[in-house]
Amino acid sequence: QLAMAVASIVGPNMCTRTDLQKTTLPDHPIVNSFTQSEGQARFNFSTTQYGQPFSTGTYGLHDFGVTAGILPDKLGIGTHGPFSGTDATGCPEKVSDSFEKGHHQPHQWHQNNYNKYYQSFSDRDNAEKVRHESKNLIAATDAQTKATQADSTKKLSQRARDIGYWKDELNREIEEMLHEDDLLCAQKIRLEKALDATATPLIIATDCLKNRERRQNIDNVHDNVEIELHKEVDLIQKVQALLNKTIQETDRQIKLVRKAKHTLSKDWSDKFQAYTIDVAAGNLDNYTTQIMYRDGVDKIQGGNSLPEDWAQRTHDHIMLAENERMAGVQLRGIIDDILTDVTNDQREQANLVEKAFAERVEEMHDAKRKLEDHLKKVCVEITAQEKNIEDLKLAIRDKEEPMKVAQSRLEYRTHRPNQELCDDPAQQRLLSEVEEIKASIAALQDKMDEALHSRQDLMDTRKALETEIAFKQDSLFIDREKCMTLRTRYPTVSRLVGYQ
């Protein structure tokens, strides 16, 4: 019966008893056994778990009564498979290990129920407290809201009266400042023209820097031209900042002088709007149709000034108008000096940039000419090295026939009969000849490898020189054809000073 069970597991296409090897057990009779690899054993075990038959396994076809109690690992062989963890008969040691235990304990279950009971009681108690407090809060907030609204209406009415007073005072002062309208307009226009004129030099300088950024590899060097261009850009930017600041100062003076139509008129306009708004706001009540929710209006911060500073500011606008008008006279003199100085500085820096360009172009042209000379020499050497490689290949081929002759002679002599197959001087010389030819071929091959490596180095050098020459050519084109041509559009002195 045991043999039939094993045969049903093994199957008709598997190994039979006659295919099994002999294994000698210590102190036990010789038995027939069969082993398998660890990977096959894992596969067989997995298939057996799902009720599928497996092809092979670790078991012994022998008398179980003789080897009873002997575990597979005592057989002296690695055992893996469905019988691992079993005794010699294949019976599992522990069956209960295959079932999973519960995840929680009974006291945890009772504690969870108690937590739910307590949470329910706490939530009900809190809800009752909230309802009682809500009734009291509704009554208190209703009384507070009505009192606050009445006080706000009263303060809006007082504010409207104050705004109306200062609105009338500003209206009387507006007419006195209208004649100061155009005192600084001419100088402001000149500053704006000078500022517009700086745009062209800045564009030229930045374009030159952008063009030179396209220089490739080592040619993208931080040379004197780039240094002078950066200085020119910095200078122009400083000039623009100075002119902008001066224009802003001029605008400030013009605005102060134009109190009638600017500062005072704006202040009057603001007060008129504020008066209209406060009157309309004071007329609103709970029954007005224009009221509605305004989301986010309560997040807007308070006014730009304090109540005590509000009236003083309007008074200061009126008193400072005359002082600022006199400051405009001094500002016009400063503007003349600024325009003269910035024009001279820009023209001087432009001359330095153009000089640096001329020197760099000459230096680049000289480097390109030297690289071209080296390229010609490298090309000549490549040609010579290629001829040398061909000579070495021919020399190696010339060794083929002598090698064939020597090896053929040796092969012929192997057919000498009996005692005639002697290691005579001729045999020794033929052997040494073969070795010498092999050594010659090896030496020639080494030299050819060296020549090939040298040729590759020369070709790499040629490629590097050609690339470098292309870089120089590209750099010359950028500096000479693009940048220096672009700089011919530099504006004249009369335009830089603001007269055009």
C-alpha positions as CSV (number, residue, x, y, z in Angstrom):
1,Q,0.0,0.0,0.0
2,L,2.9,2.4,0.8
3,A,4.4,1.7,-2.6
4,M,1.1,2.4,-4.4
5,A,0.7,5.7,-2.5
6,V,4.2,6.9,-3.5
7,A,3.6,5.8,-7.1
8,S,0.4,7.9,-7.2
9,I,2.3,11.0,-5.9
10,V,5.2,10.6,-8.3
11,G,3.1,9.9,-11.4
12,P,3.8,7.8,-14.5
13,N,6.3,10.3,-15.9
14,M,8.4,10.8,-12.8
15,C,11.5,8.9,-11.5
16,T,10.9,5.2,-10.5
17,R,12.5,3.2,-7.8
18,T,15.2,2.0,-10.2
19,D,16.2,5.6,-11.0
20,L,16.9,6.4,-7.4
21,Q,20.4,6.5,-6.1
22,K,21.7,4.6,-3.2
23,T,22.2,6.3,0.2
24,T,24.1,4.8,3.1
25,L,22.6,5.8,6.5
26,P,24.8,5.6,9.6
27,D,24.2,2.4,11.5
28,H,21.2,1.6,9.2
29,P,20.7,-0.6,6.2
30,I,21.1,0.9,2.7
31,V,17.8,2.4,1.5
32,N,16.6,4.1,-1.7
33,S,16.0,7.8,-1.2
34,F,15.3,10.8,-3.4
35,T,16.2,14.5,-2.7
36,Q,15.3,17.7,-4.5
37,S,16.6,21.3,-4.6
38,E,15.4,24.0,-2.2
39,G,13.5,25.9,-5.0
40,Q,11.7,22.8,-6.2
41,A,10.9,21.9,-2.6
42,R,9.3,25.3,-1.9
43,F,7.2,25.0,-5.1
44,N,6.1,21.4,-4.2
45,F,5.1,22.5,-0.7
46,S,3.0,25.4,-2.0
47,T,1.1,23.2,-4.5
48,T,0.5,20.5,-1.9
49,Q,-1.2,23.1,0.4
50,Y,-3.9,23.6,-2.2
51,G,-4.5,19.9,-2.8
52,Q,-2.5,19.7,-6.0
53,P,-0.1,16.8,-6.6
54,F,3.6,17.4,-6.8
55,S,6.1,15.7,-9.0
56,T,8.9,15.0,-6.6
57,G,9.6,15.3,-2.9
58,T,12.0,14.3,-0.1
59,Y,11.0,10.9,1.0
60,G,12.6,7.5,1.3
61,L,11.5,4.4,-0.4
62,H,12.6,2.0,2.4
63,D,11.4,0.2,5.4
64,F,9.9,2.8,7.8
65,G,10.1,0.4,10.7
66,V,13.9,0.5,10.5
67,T,14.3,4.3,10.3
68,A,11.3,5.3,12.4
69,G,12.0,8.4,14.5
70,I,14.9,9.5,12.3
71,L,14.3,13.1,11.1
72,P,15.2,14.1,7.5
73,D,17.9,16.5,8.6
74,K,19.8,13.5,10.2
75,L,20.2,11.8,6.9
76,G,23.2,14.0,6.0
77,I,21.4,15.7,3.1
78,G,19.6,19.1,2.7
79,T,15.9,18.5,2.9
80,H,13.3,20.9,1.7
81,G,9.7,20.3,0.7
82,P,6.4,19.2,2.1
83,F,8.0,16.8,4.6
84,S,10.1,19.5,6.3
85,G,8.8,20.0,9.9
86,T,7.6,16.4,9.9
87,D,8.9,13.1,11.2
88,A,10.2,10.3,9.0
89,T,6.6,9.2,8.2
90,G,5.6,12.6,6.9
91,C,3.2,13.4,9.8
92,P,3.0,17.2,10.9
93,E,4.3,18.0,14.3
94,K,1.6,20.6,15.2
95,V,-1.8,21.0,13.5
96,S,-3.1,23.9,15.6
97,D,-0.4,26.3,14.3
98,S,-2.4,26.6,11.0
99,F,-5.3,28.5,12.7
100,E,-5.2,32.3,13.5
101,K,-6.1,33.6,17.0
102,G,-8.4,36.5,17.8
103,H,-6.9,40.1,17.9
104,H,-8.5,41.4,21.2
105,Q,-9.0,40.3,24.8
106,P,-12.4,40.2,26.6
107,H,-11.5,43.1,29.0
108,Q,-10.8,45.2,25.9
109,W,-14.3,44.5,24.6
110,H,-15.9,45.6,27.9
111,Q,-13.8,48.7,28.1
112,N,-14.8,49.8,24.6
113,N,-18.6,49.5,25.5
114,Y,-18.1,51.5,28.7
115,N,-16.4,54.3,26.8
116,K,-19.4,54.5,24.4
117,Y,-21.8,54.8,27.4
118,Y,-19.9,57.6,29.0
119,Q,-19.5,59.6,25.8
120,S,-23.3,59.5,25.2
121,F,-24.0,60.9,28.7
122,S,-21.4,63.6,28.4
123,D,-22.8,64.8,25.0
124,R,-26.4,65.1,26.3
125,D,-25.3,67.1,29.3
126,N,-23.3,69.5,27.2
127,A,-26.2,70.0,24.8
128,E,-28.6,71.0,27.6
129,K,-26.0,73.6,28.9
130,V,-25.7,75.1,25.5
131,R,-29.4,75.6,25.1
132,H,-29.7,77.5,28.4
133,E,-26.8,79.8,27.6
134,S,-28.2,80.5,24.1
135,K,-31.4,82.0,25.5
136,N,-29.6,84.4,27.8
137,L,-27.2,85.4,25.0
138,I,-30.0,86.3,22.6
139,A,-31.6,88.8,25.0
140,A,-28.3,90.5,25.9
141,T,-27.1,90.9,22.3
142,D,-30.4,92.4,21.1
143,A,-30.2,95.2,23.7
144,Q,-26.6,95.8,23.0
145,T,-27.1,96.0,19.2
146,K,-29.8,98.7,19.5
147,A,-27.7,100.9,21.8
148,T,-24.6,100.6,19.6
149,Q,-26.6,101.6,16.4
150,A,-28.0,104.8,18.0
151,D,-24.5,105.8,19.2
152,S,-23.0,105.2,15.7
153,T,-25.8,107.4,14.1
154,K,-24.9,110.3,16.4
155,K,-21.2,110.1,15.7
156,L,-21.8,110.0,11.9
157,S,-23.8,113.2,12.2
158,Q,-21.0,115.0,14.1
159,R,-18.4,113.8,11.6
160,A,-20.4,115.2,8.7
161,R,-20.4,118.6,10.3
162,D,-16.6,118.6,10.7
163,I,-16.0,117.6,7.1
164,G,-18.3,120.3,5.8
165,Y,-16.3,123.0,7.7
166,W,-12.9,122.0,6.2
167,K,-14.4,121.5,2.8
168,D,-15.4,125.1,2.7
169,E,-11.9,126.3,3.9
170,L,-10.2,124.2,1.1
171,N,-12.5,125.7,-1.5
172,R,-11.3,129.2,-0.7
173,E,-7.6,128.3,-0.9
174,I,-7.7,126.5,-4.3
175,E,-7.8,129.6,-6.5
176,E,-4.6,131.1,-4.9
177,M,-2.3,128.3,-6.2
178,L,-3.4,127.9,-9.8
179,H,-0.8,130.2,-11.3
180,E,2.1,127.9,-10.0
181,D,1.0,125.2,-12.5
182,D,3.9,125.2,-15.0
183,L,7.1,126.4,-13.1
184,L,8.9,123.0,-13.3
185,C,7.3,121.5,-16.4
186,A,10.2,122.4,-18.8
187,Q,12.9,120.8,-16.6
188,K,10.8,117.7,-16.2
189,I,10.4,117.3,-19.9
190,R,14.2,117.6,-20.3
191,L,14.8,114.9,-17.7
192,E,12.3,112.6,-19.4
193,K,14.1,113.0,-22.7
194,A,17.5,112.3,-21.1
195,L,16.0,109.2,-19.4
196,D,14.6,108.0,-22.7
197,A,18.0,108.5,-24.4
198,T,19.7,106.1,-21.8
199,A,17.5,103.3,-23.0
200,T,19.5,102.8,-26.3
201,P,22.9,102.5,-24.6
202,L,21.5,100.1,-22.1
203,I,19.9,97.9,-24.9
204,I,23.2,98.0,-26.8
205,A,25.2,96.9,-23.7
206,T,22.8,94.2,-22.7
207,D,22.6,92.9,-26.2
208,C,26.3,92.7,-26.4
209,L,26.4,90.7,-23.1
210,K,23.6,88.4,-24.3
211,N,25.4,87.8,-27.7
212,R,28.7,87.1,-25.9
213,E,26.9,84.5,-23.7
214,R,26.6,82.4,-26.8
215,R,30.4,82.1,-27.0
216,Q,31.1,78.4,-26.6
217,N,33.4,76.4,-24.3
218,I,36.6,78.2,-23.2
219,D,35.8,81.2,-25.3
220,N,33.1,82.2,-22.9
221,V,35.7,83.9,-20.8
222,H,35.2,86.8,-18.3
223,D,37.6,89.1,-20.3
224,N,38.2,92.8,-20.3
225,V,35.3,93.4,-22.7
226,E,32.8,91.7,-20.5
227,I,34.2,93.7,-17.5
228,E,33.8,97.0,-19.3
229,L,30.3,96.0,-20.6
230,H,29.2,95.2,-17.0
231,K,30.6,98.6,-15.9
232,E,28.6,100.3,-18.6
233,V,25.4,98.5,-17.7
234,D,25.9,99.4,-14.0
235,L,26.6,103.0,-14.9
236,I,23.6,103.4,-17.1
237,Q,21.4,101.8,-14.5
238,K,22.7,104.2,-11.9
239,V,22.1,107.1,-14.3
240,Q,18.6,105.9,-14.9
241,A,18.0,105.6,-11.1
242,L,19.3,109.1,-10.6
243,L,17.2,110.5,-13.4
244,N,14.1,108.7,-12.2
245,K,14.7,109.9,-8.7
246,T,15.1,113.5,-10.0
247,I,12.0,113.2,-12.0
248,Q,10.1,111.9,-9.0
249,E,11.5,114.9,-7.0
250,T,10.4,117.2,-9.8
251,D,7.0,115.6,-9.8
252,R,6.8,116.1,-6.1
253,Q,7.6,119.7,-6.4
254,I,5.1,120.2,-9.2
255,K,2.4,118.5,-7.2
256,L,3.2,120.7,-4.2
257,V,3.1,123.8,-6.4
258,R,-0.2,122.7,-8.0
259,K,-2.0,122.7,-4.7
260,A,-5.0,124.3,-6.3
261,K,-5.6,121.6,-8.8
262,H,-3.8,118.7,-7.2
263,T,-3.2,118.6,-3.5
264,L,-5.9,121.0,-2.4
265,S,-8.4,119.9,-5.1
266,K,-7.8,116.3,-4.2
267,D,-8.2,117.0,-0.5
268,W,-11.4,118.9,-1.3
269,S,-12.7,116.1,-3.5
270,D,-12.0,113.5,-0.8
271,K,-13.8,115.6,1.8
272,F,-16.7,116.1,-0.5
273,Q,-17.0,112.4,-1.1
274,A,-16.5,111.6,2.5
275,Y,-19.2,114.2,3.4
276,T,-21.6,112.7,1.0
277,I,-20.9,109.1,2.2
278,D,-21.2,110.0,5.9
279,V,-24.6,111.8,5.3
280,A,-25.9,108.8,3.4
281,A,-24.5,106.4,6.0
282,G,-26.2,108.3,8.8
283,N,-29.6,108.2,7.0
284,L,-29.5,104.3,6.9
285,D,-31.7,102.4,9.4
286,N,-33.1,98.9,9.8
287,Y,-35.9,99.6,7.4
288,T,-33.9,101.2,4.6
289,T,-34.1,99.2,1.3
290,Q,-30.4,99.8,0.4
291,I,-29.0,97.8,3.3
292,M,-27.5,94.4,2.6
293,Y,-24.8,92.0,3.8
294,R,-21.3,93.2,2.8
295,D,-19.0,90.2,3.2
296,G,-15.5,91.0,4.4
297,V,-16.2,94.7,5.1
298,D,-15.5,94.3,8.8
299,K,-12.0,92.9,7.9
300,I,-11.0,96.3,6.4
301,Q,-8.6,98.1,8.7
302,G,-9.3,101.6,10.0
303,G,-8.5,104.9,8.3
304,N,-5.1,106.2,7.1
305,S,-5.0,108.9,9.8
306,L,-6.0,109.6,13.3
307,P,-8.9,112.1,14.1
308,E,-6.5,114.6,15.7
309,D,-4.1,114.5,12.6
310,W,-6.9,114.8,10.1
311,A,-7.6,118.5,10.5
312,Q,-3.9,119.4,11.0
313,R,-3.0,117.7,7.7
314,T,-5.3,120.0,5.7
315,H,-3.9,123.0,7.5
316,D,-0.3,121.9,6.7
317,H,-1.2,121.5,3.0
318,I,-2.1,125.1,2.8
319,M,0.9,126.5,4.8
320,L,3.6,124.4,3.0
321,A,2.6,125.3,-0.5
322,E,4.6,128.5,-0.6
323,N,7.7,126.9,0.8
324,E,7.7,124.1,-1.7
325,R,7.3,126.4,-4.6
326,M,10.6,128.2,-3.6
327,A,12.3,124.8,-3.4
328,G,11.5,124.2,-7.0
329,V,13.8,127.0,-8.0
330,Q,16.8,125.3,-6.4
331,L,15.8,122.0,-7.9
332,R,16.0,123.4,-11.5
333,G,19.7,124.3,-10.9
334,I,20.5,120.8,-9.6
335,I,18.9,119.3,-12.7
336,D,21.3,121.2,-15.0
337,D,24.3,119.9,-13.2
338,I,23.0,116.3,-13.1
339,L,22.4,116.1,-16.8
340,T,25.9,117.4,-17.7
341,D,27.7,115.0,-15.4
342,V,25.8,111.8,-16.4
343,T,26.3,112.6,-20.1
344,N,30.1,112.9,-19.7
345,D,30.2,109.7,-17.7
346,Q,28.3,107.7,-20.3
347,R,30.4,108.9,-23.2
348,E,33.6,108.1,-21.4
349,Q,32.6,104.6,-20.5
350,A,31.4,103.9,-24.1
351,N,34.9,104.8,-25.4
352,L,36.5,102.3,-22.9
353,V,34.1,99.5,-24.1
354,E,34.9,100.1,-27.8
355,K,38.7,100.1,-27.1
356,A,38.3,96.8,-25.2
357,F,36.4,95.3,-28.1
358,A,39.1,96.2,-30.6
359,E,41.8,94.7,-28.5
360,R,39.9,91.5,-27.9
361,V,39.1,91.0,-31.6
362,E,42.8,91.3,-32.5
363,E,43.7,88.8,-29.7
364,M,41.1,86.3,-30.9
365,H,42.2,86.6,-34.5
366,D,45.8,85.8,-33.5
367,A,44.8,82.7,-31.5
368,K,42.7,81.4,-34.3
369,R,45.6,81.7,-36.7
370,K,47.9,79.8,-34.4
371,L,45.3,77.0,-34.0
372,E,45.0,76.6,-37.7
373,D,48.8,76.2,-38.0
374,H,48.7,73.4,-35.4
375,L,45.8,71.8,-37.2
376,K,47.8,71.5,-40.4
377,K,50.7,69.8,-38.6
378,V,48.4,67.3,-36.9
379,C,46.7,66.4,-40.2
380,V,50.2,65.7,-41.7
381,E,51.1,63.5,-38.8
382,I,47.8,61.6,-39.0
383,T,48.5,60.8,-42.6
384,A,52.0,59.5,-41.7
385,Q,50.7,57.4,-38.9
386,E,48.0,55.8,-41.1
387,K,50.8,54.7,-43.5
388,N,52.7,53.3,-40.6
389,I,49.7,51.2,-39.5
390,E,49.4,49.8,-43.0
391,D,53.0,48.8,-43.0
392,L,52.6,47.1,-39.6
393,K,49.5,45.2,-40.9
394,L,51.5,44.1,-44.0
395,A,54.4,42.9,-41.8
396,I,52.0,40.8,-39.7
397,R,50.5,39.3,-42.9
398,D,54.0,38.5,-44.1
399,K,54.5,36.3,-41.0
400,E,51.6,34.1,-41.9
401,E,53.4,32.1,-44.6
402,P,56.5,31.4,-42.5
403,M,54.2,30.3,-39.6
404,K,52.3,28.0,-41.9
405,V,55.6,26.4,-43.1
406,A,57.0,25.9,-39.7
407,Q,53.8,24.4,-38.4
408,S,53.4,22.2,-41.5
409,R,57.0,20.9,-41.0
410,L,56.2,20.0,-37.4
411,E,53.0,18.3,-38.4
412,Y,54.9,16.2,-41.1
413,R,57.4,15.1,-38.5
414,T,54.7,13.8,-36.2
415,H,54.2,11.0,-38.6
416,R,57.7,9.5,-38.2
417,P,57.4,5.8,-37.1
418,N,58.5,4.3,-33.8
419,Q,62.0,5.3,-32.7
420,E,62.3,7.8,-35.6
421,L,60.0,10.1,-33.7
422,C,63.0,11.7,-32.0
423,D,63.3,15.1,-30.4
424,D,66.3,16.0,-32.6
425,P,67.9,19.4,-33.2
426,A,65.7,19.9,-36.2
427,Q,62.6,19.4,-34.1
428,Q,63.8,21.8,-31.5
429,R,64.6,24.4,-34.0
430,L,61.2,24.1,-35.6
431,L,59.6,24.6,-32.2
432,S,61.8,27.6,-31.5
433,E,61.0,29.0,-35.0
434,V,57.2,28.9,-34.2
435,E,57.8,30.7,-30.9
436,E,59.9,33.3,-32.6
437,I,57.3,34.0,-35.3
438,K,54.6,34.2,-32.6
439,A,56.8,36.7,-30.6
440,S,57.3,38.7,-33.8
441,I,53.6,38.8,-34.6
442,A,52.9,39.8,-31.0
443,A,55.5,42.6,-31.1
444,L,54.1,43.8,-34.4
445,Q,50.6,43.6,-33.0
446,D,51.5,45.6,-29.9
447,K,53.2,48.2,-32.0
448,M,50.2,48.4,-34.3
449,D,47.9,48.9,-31.2
450,E,50.2,51.6,-30.1
451,A,50.1,53.2,-33.5
452,L,46.3,52.9,-33.6
453,H,46.1,54.6,-30.2
454,S,48.5,57.3,-31.4
455,R,46.4,57.8,-34.5
456,Q,43.2,58.0,-32.4
457,D,44.9,60.6,-30.1
458,L,45.9,62.6,-33.2
459,M,42.3,62.4,-34.6
460,D,40.9,63.5,-31.2
461,T,43.4,66.4,-31.2
462,R,42.4,67.3,-34.7
463,K,38.8,67.3,-33.8
464,A,39.5,69.4,-30.7
465,L,41.5,71.9,-32.8
466,E,38.7,72.1,-35.4
467,T,36.2,72.6,-32.7
468,E,38.3,75.2,-31.0
469,I,38.8,77.0,-34.4
470,A,35.1,77.0,-34.8
471,F,34.7,78.5,-31.4
472,K,37.1,81.2,-32.2
473,Q,35.4,81.9,-35.5
474,D,32.1,82.1,-33.7
475,S,33.5,84.4,-31.1
476,L,35.0,86.7,-33.7
477,F,31.7,86.9,-35.5
478,I,29.9,87.8,-32.2
479,D,32.4,90.5,-31.2
480,R,33.3,92.0,-34.5
481,E,30.2,91.6,-36.7
482,K,27.4,91.8,-34.1
483,C,28.6,93.7,-31.0
484,M,30.9,96.3,-32.7
485,T,28.3,96.9,-35.4
486,L,25.6,97.3,-32.8
487,R,27.6,99.9,-30.9
488,T,27.7,102.3,-33.9
489,R,24.1,103.2,-33.0
490,Y,25.2,104.8,-29.7
491,P,23.3,108.1,-29.2
492,T,24.9,111.5,-29.5
493,V,25.8,113.9,-26.6
494,S,23.1,116.3,-27.4
495,R,20.5,113.6,-27.1
496,L,22.0,112.3,-23.8
497,V,21.9,115.7,-22.3
498,G,18.1,116.0,-23.0
499,Y,17.9,118.5,-25.8
500,Q,16.7,116.1,-28.5
